[in-house]
Amino acid sequence: MPRAIIIVGASLAGCTTAVLLARAGHRVIVIESRQAADSFKRVCTHLIQNAAVPTIERLGLLEPMLKAGAHPSVLKIWFRDEWISMSPESPTDARGPTWNLNLRREVLDPMVRQLALSVPGIELRFGVSLESLIEENGRVIGVTVSHDGQKERLLASLVIGADGRHSKTARLANTPVREFPNIRGGWGAYYRNVRQGSGSDTRFWLLEPDIAYVFPTDNGLTLLATITTQENLQIWKSDIETFHHQLLKKLPDGPDLSQATRVGDFFGMIKAHGYYRNPNHRSGLTLVGDAALTTDFVWGDGCSYAFRSAEMLADAIGQATDQDDTRFFDAAIKRYRRHHSRILYRAHINNAVYSKREKLELIRSLVFKAARSNPKVQQLMFEVQSGRNEGIGGVTKLLWHTMLTNIRDFVRPSVRPNTLQKKATISG
């Protein structure tokens, strides 16, 4: 019998990879250091970008998530005095739903684990910690784990590190890490009775350098988050709630907090640097989710990247074979790395440019500026962001229309076809 594929980490990326691989006929062992199946990641914007919705549908999780209160929403960004819609007003198109999803990780993470526990071919072990990698002739062939003080050797056809931004799997494999500094950090908390004039949109204020979120979610709660520079964070730490509310109350077209009450403590991150690790650095081992790529949190891409990178990896591996073929897995990981680099890493590089700046970089600011006046640019932004047309062709088309729109607005500044739409959006 072929050896199992061993996955280290049972969060979004790890469980998604396990489910898709098991359905393709692979035997999968998932080890998770936390003891409880209902544990969850606390520091997260919990926004799931539309690009990951097809993966969630494929897993069979979309309907259960909606029944659990997941909030479908249009994403709108306030940029230099105007709203930009990042989602079509139509809830569906030929590819499926066009909305994003908001669901607290407290609800989502246990749901994903329960799915993994229900799929034949997956063995999910809680309270098991990775101790070391087992190697043979330069190839990783398994792991040593510990549970209740006892150590065990597990041989594997492939080891997958899905253990987060500070991946122990990657560290044991001596995988080089590229760090991307971030000048921002911030805090958030859940609130009840937050009212928005726009109804239930997911809203994002890009204030340069500050950022604010209003993300309606399940159970009648809304995530309110404020993000600022490292310099300001040192001041904010003395009284987080006061500075948090001060920024929220100054937001143009902001939420009504007059009857809002906070539920639970603040959570956040001061050092929010990005990380990239080559998922094809070691034979017999690869990385997925945050272990491979941790992008700038301010854009809310983390959950989407977790689901999408897991699907990329599982699809690159494909159907199970009858024997342990190292060349089969090595070739699969090379395919995965190429796809991951072409889609996710490229998008991350764009995010990383802004991570170091107080103002939006030139190209993206021109795109946003064009989107304010041209619905066509808004539609192309959505197609790229949602994965509908995210290759070179889609990006080139977006940049072409951006250039034409900015030239038109410069030559004829009174021609603003989106003005009435913008006013209607702001008025709710």
N, C-alpha and C positions, 0 to 999 in steps of 0.2 A: 504494500500500500504506500502511495506517495506520502511524504511528510506533510504536516499541516503548514499552512501559512500562519505565522504568529504576528499579531498586531499588538503593539504596546500603547495602551490608552483607549478608553471606552467613552470618548465624547463624540461630538458630531462627526468628525472626519473618520475616526476609528470605527465607529459602529456602522456608518454608511458604507465604508469600504468592506467591512465584514459581511454585511447583508448582500451586497451586490456580488461579491466573490462566492459566497455560499450558494446563492441562487445559480451561479454559473458552474456549480459542481465541485468547488474547492472545499476542503476541510479547513476550518479556521479556528484558531485559538486566540481569544482576546484576553489580555491581562490588564487589570486595572488596580492601581495602588489603593484607591479609595475603597472603603468597606461597603458602602451602601449604594444600591442601584438608583436611589433618588437624589444623590448628590448632584450638584450643578455648578456651572461656572458663574461666578457672581459679577465680575467686572466685564460687562459686555453691553453694547448698545442694543442688542437683541433684534436689530433690524435685519431682515432677510431680503436681500435685493432680488428683484424679479428674475435675474439670471439663474438663480438656484431653484425657482419654482418647478421647472420641468424635472429636476432631479428628485425633488420632494414628491412630486406626483408619481414618478417611477418607483420610488420606495413604497408607495401606498400610504404615505403619511399626510397627504394634503387634507383629505376629509376629516381624519381624526384631529388634526391641528385646528381646523376651522370649528369643529364641534367643541374643542377645548377652549375656544375663545380667541384664536388667532385673528388678528385684526388686518383685513386687507385694506390697503390704502394707496393713494396717489402720493408720490414724493414731490414736494415743491421746495425750491431753494430761493431764499431772498438774497439777491445780489445787486448791490449798488442801486437801491431804491425801487426795485421791481421784483416780482415773483417770476420764477421760471418753473414750468411744469416738467418734471422728469419722467412722467408717465402719461400715456394717452388717456383722455377722458373715457374712452370705451373700455369696459372691463375685460374684454377678450379680443383676440384677433386670431388669425389662422394658426398661430403657434400655441395658443392657449391663453391663460389669464395674463393680463398686463400689469396687475397690481403687485406691490410688495407686501410682505407679511411682517407683522410685529407679534411676537409671542415671547413672554418671559422665559429665560433659560430654566427657571425653577420648574416650569411646566414642560418645556421642550426636551431638556436633557433626559429626564426619566422616560419620556415617551420613546425617544430614539433607542434607549437601552432595552426597553421592553420589546420593541420590535426585533432587536438583535437576539434577544433571549428566545423569541418565538420561532426563529428561522432554523430549520434542520441544517446540521452541518456546522453550527457555531457553538463553541464552548466558551462561555464568558466567565472568567474567574475574577472575583472581587477580592480585595485585600492582598493582592499578589504584586510584589515589587520587582522591577528589573535590577539585577545585580551586575551582570557582565554579559559580554557577547562571546559566543563560542566560534572559533575560527579554524579553518583548515585550508592550507595552501593559499592564504591571502583572502579567502572567501568567508563571509559570515554564514554559518550553517546552523545557528541556533542561539539560545539565550540561557543564562542561569538566572533563576528567579528565587525569591524567598517568600515564604508564607508561614506565619506563626513561628518564626525562628528556624524553620526548616528550609534547606536549599534544594532545588531541583533543576536538573538539566533538561531542556526541551529542544529537540532538534527540529529544524524547519527547512522547508524548501525556499522560503523567503521570509525575512524579518521586515516589518513595516513599523516605523516610528510614527505614532500619532499622538505623541505625548507633549504637545504644546510648544509655546515660544521658547521655553528653556529646556528643550528636549534632552533628556538623559541618554536616549538612544543615539542621537547625533553626537553627543559628547563622547560616549564610549567608542563610537566609530571614528573619532577624530575628524569629523566632518568640518571643514572650514566654514566659518560663519561671516557673512558680510553684514555689518550693522549700518543702519540708516538713522542718523540722529533726527530727533523730533523736538522742535522748540516748544511744543504745546503739551498740555496735560489738562485734566479736568475732573469734575465730579458730577454725579447724577443721583437722582432719587425718584421713587415712585410717588405719585400724588393721586388723590381722588378729587372729583368735582372741578377739574380743569375745563374751562370753556374756551372754545375757539370760534371766532366768527365764521370761519370757513367750514365748520363741521368737524370732520374726522380725518382731515389730511395729515400725513406725516410731514412735518415742517422743519426746515433746516435754515438757520440764518448764518450766512457767510459774511461776517462783519469786518474781517481783515484788521487786526489779527484774531479777534475773538470769534467764537462760534457758539451757537446755541441750538438745542434740539427740543422739539415737542413731538413725542412719539406715542400716540394712543396705542394701547395694548389690551391684553385680556383682563377679565375680571373688573372692568370699569376703571382701570388704572391708566395713568399716562406717565411716561418717562420724561422728566425734565432734566436736561443736562446743560452745563455751561463749561466751556473750554477756553483757556487763555494761555498766555505765554508762560514759560518757566519763571520769568522774572515776577510776573503778577501772582503766580501760584504761591510763591514764598510769602506774599502778603495775605493772600486769601486763606492760607492755612490757619491763621489766627481766628478766623470767624467764617467758616465755609458758608453757613446758611445765609448770613447777611449779604456777602458778596454775590452769592448765587442768585438770590432774589433781586438784588439791585440790577444785575444784568438782565434778568428775565423781564423785569418791569420796564426796562428801557427799550425793549425790542419793538421795532416798527411793525404795526399790525400784529402785535404779540398776543399771547393768551391772556384771558381774564383769570387772575389768581385770587380774586376777592373772597371766594368761598372754598379755595383749594386747601387741602390738608395733606401733609406728608405722611406716607405710610412706610415705616422702616427707616433704616439708617442711610446716610450717604455712602456711596461707593465710588471709587475712581482710581485714577492712575496718574502719577506725577512723571515717572520715567516711562514714556510710551514709545520707545525707539522701535524701528522696524528691523526685521532680520530675514536674511535669505541664506538657505543652505542647499547646495546642489543635491537633488534627490537621486543622482546617479553616481555618487562619490565612491561607494563601496560595492563590490560584487556581492550579491546575496542580501542586500539591504537597501531600503528606500525610505523616503519620508513623505508625509502627507499632512494637509492642514497647516496649522501654525508651526509645526515642527519644520516644515519646508519653507514656508513664507508667512511672515507676520507683517502685514501692511499697516499703513497709518490708520489708526482707529477712527479718525474724525469722519471718514467717508462711509463708515458703517459697512465695510466689505467683508469683515472677518467670517461671519456665519456663511455667507455666500461662497467664499473661497473654500471653506471647509467642505461643504457639500460638493462643490464642483471639482475640487482637486481629488476627492475620493472617487467620484464617478470617472474622472480621467484615468486614474490609476487602475480601477477595476476593469474598465473597458480596454485598456492597453494590455492587461494580462489575459482577459478573455476566458474562454472555456477551459475547464480543467483537462489535463492530459493524464494518461495512465502511468506515467513514470516521472521521476524527479529529473528534469532536464535543465541543467544550469543555464545552458545557452538560451532556452526558451524564456526563462525569467530575465536573464540579462538583456535580451532583445526587447522584452516588454517594458523594462524600466527605461531603456533608451527612448522608446516611443513615448512613454509617459513624460519624461523630462522635456522632450521636444514640444509636446502639446502644452505642458505646464508653462514653459518659457514663452511660447508664442502668445498665449492668452493671459494668464494670470501675472506672470512676472513682468510682462510689458506694461500692463495696467498699473502694477505696483510702482514701477519706475516713475510713471507720471505722478502718482501720489507722493512719492518720496521727494520730488522736487518741491512741492508745496510744504512738506514737513519742515523744511529748513527756512521758510520764508514767512514774513508777516502778511504779505499780499499775494494774491493768486498770480501764478506765473503767466507770462505773456500769452502763450497759445491758448491755455484754458480760459483766461479772461476774455480773449477775443471770441472764443466759442460761446461763452456765457453771454457776452454782450450781444452777439448776433441772435442768440436764442430769445433774448428779450423782445426782439422786434420781428422775428420770423418763425412762425410755427413749424415750418419745414425743418429748420435747424433743431428745434425741440424734438421733433420726431426722429431725426437722425441721431441725436444724443441718446434717446431712449433705445434705439435699435442697437447702438454700440454697447451701451451700459447693460442691456438685458441679454446680450449674447446672440441676438437675432442677426447681427451683421457686424461682428467685432473684429474681423480680420482686416488686412491691409485695405481691401476694397471699401469696407464700411467706414474706416477711419479717413481714408482719402476723400470719400464722398462728403463726409462731415466737414472736413477742412476746406474743401472746395466751396461748399455753400456758405461756410463761415466767411471766407474771403470775399465772396460776391456780396454778401449781406453787409459786411462792414464797409466795403467800398460804396455800395448804394447809400447807406446811411450817412456816410461822410459827404457824398456829393449832393444828396437830397435829404437832409436831416428831417424834413417834415413828413417824409413817407415812412410811416410806422404802422404797418398793417396789424400789428398785434396790440395796439394801444387800447382799443375797446375791450379786447379779450382780457388784457391785464387789469383794467379797471373793474371789470366784472368779477375777476378772480379775487381781487383785494376786497371788494365789497361783500364777498361771501356768496 
